[in-house]
Amino acid sequence: MAQLEKLESTLDDVFNKKVPFKIPENGRKALAGALWWLALIFGVLQLWGAWALWRVAHWADAWVDYANSLSAAYGGFGDMVGALIGSAIGVYLLFQVRGQFMRSRAAQAKV
């Protein structure tokens, strides 16, 4: 508990006592009063977002079930061949753009 109090004291020094600009006292009171309403508003928005995400997830689950049923009906050896071809194309594209994301040898020599 002593370590936590020491940490709190240090943070109070850094973020309250030694800052170059402090919020005026009436601004602090207004902010403290508004935070309750902001928390309520953002809480409702988060609840609404979670509900929307849940609905989208159920919609996506229905499509995944449909794709799985098609795969079960028409799958087989062709799946492995398609995966190998897709992997080869992916690796080809990755190595084509690889130079755009790496430092040149001349730049590495300077570092």
Phi, psi and omega per residue, in radians:
M1 nan -0.566 3.140
A2 -1.148 -0.633 3.123
Q3 -1.154 -0.662 3.128
L4 -1.165 -0.707 3.107
E5 -1.157 -0.642 3.095
K6 -1.135 -0.750 3.102
L7 -1.087 -0.765 3.130
E8 -1.101 -0.696 3.114
S9 -1.133 -0.739 3.125
T10 -1.114 -0.778 3.133
L11 -1.151 -0.605 3.081
D12 -1.124 -0.701 3.081
D13 -1.092 -0.803 -3.038
V14 -1.244 -0.773 -2.998
F15 -1.756 -0.079 -3.117
N16 -2.204 -0.900 -3.004
K17 -1.476 -0.572 -3.036
K18 -1.871 0.226 -3.141
V19 -1.369 2.560 -3.117
P20 -1.247 -0.459 -3.134
F21 -2.270 2.189 3.119
K22 -1.939 2.534 3.069
I23 -1.260 2.315 3.115
P24 -1.051 2.762 -3.057
E25 -1.033 -0.757 3.131
N26 -1.186 -0.523 3.052
G27 -1.184 -0.662 3.095
R28 -1.120 -0.732 3.136
K29 -1.143 -0.739 3.130
A30 -1.125 -0.724 3.122
L31 -1.132 -0.740 3.128
A32 -1.109 -0.663 3.109
G33 -1.237 -0.630 -3.123
A34 -1.332 -0.445 -3.092
L35 -1.089 -0.562 3.111
W36 -1.114 -0.757 -3.142
W37 -1.237 -0.669 3.097
L38 -1.112 -0.707 3.100
A39 -1.091 -0.716 3.110
L40 -1.130 -0.812 -3.132
I41 -1.087 -0.842 -3.129
F42 -1.215 -0.512 3.046
G43 -1.132 -0.755 3.093
V44 -1.128 -0.714 3.109
L45 -1.116 -0.664 3.101
Q46 -1.175 -0.684 3.095
L47 -1.104 -0.755 3.101
W48 -1.109 -0.717 3.114
G49 -1.134 -0.679 3.107
A50 -1.136 -0.704 3.111
W51 -1.123 -0.748 3.118
A52 -1.119 -0.704 3.107
L53 -1.122 -0.676 3.105
W54 -1.086 -0.735 3.120
R55 -1.139 -0.752 3.123
V56 -1.117 -0.676 3.138
A57 -1.131 -0.676 3.098
H58 -1.192 -0.650 3.085
W59 -1.127 -0.778 3.123
A60 -1.127 -0.644 3.123
D61 -1.090 -0.661 3.105
A62 -1.121 -0.721 3.113
W63 -1.183 -0.649 3.099
V64 -1.150 -0.703 3.080
D65 -1.073 -0.718 3.104
Y66 -1.099 -0.787 3.128
A67 -1.121 -0.663 3.114
N68 -1.153 -0.663 3.111
S69 -1.182 -0.670 3.062
L70 -1.129 -0.710 3.141
S71 -1.127 -0.685 3.120
A72 -1.171 -0.607 -3.113
A73 -1.334 -0.651 -3.040
Y74 -2.029 0.127 -3.071
G75 -1.355 -2.981 3.133
G76 2.435 -2.506 -3.102
F77 -1.127 -0.507 -3.133
G78 -1.098 -0.467 3.103
D79 -1.099 -0.763 -3.127
M80 -1.162 -0.720 3.126
V81 -1.119 -0.762 3.109
G82 -1.094 -0.690 3.120
A83 -1.144 -0.710 3.121
L84 -1.150 -0.735 3.118
I85 -1.142 -0.773 3.114
G86 -1.086 -0.694 3.100
S87 -1.141 -0.717 3.120
A88 -1.097 -0.737 3.111
I89 -1.132 -0.741 3.124
G90 -1.079 -0.770 3.118
V91 -1.153 -0.684 3.095
Y92 -1.031 -0.858 -3.132
L93 -1.124 -0.685 3.127
L94 -1.046 -0.792 -3.111
F95 -1.342 -0.333 3.055
Q96 -1.235 -0.629 -3.118
V97 -1.725 -0.004 -3.085
R98 -1.000 -0.711 -3.118
G99 -1.119 -0.432 3.135
Q100 -1.275 -0.329 -3.071
F101 -1.929 0.045 3.137
M102 -1.985 2.659 3.057
R103 -1.245 2.578 3.094
S104 -1.273 2.821 -3.127
R105 -1.131 -0.588 3.114
A106 -1.159 -0.697 3.129
A107 -1.194 -0.618 3.125
Q108 -1.205 -0.558 -3.134
A109 -1.219 -0.561 3.139
K110 -1.276 -0.473 -3.098
V111 -1.356 nan nan
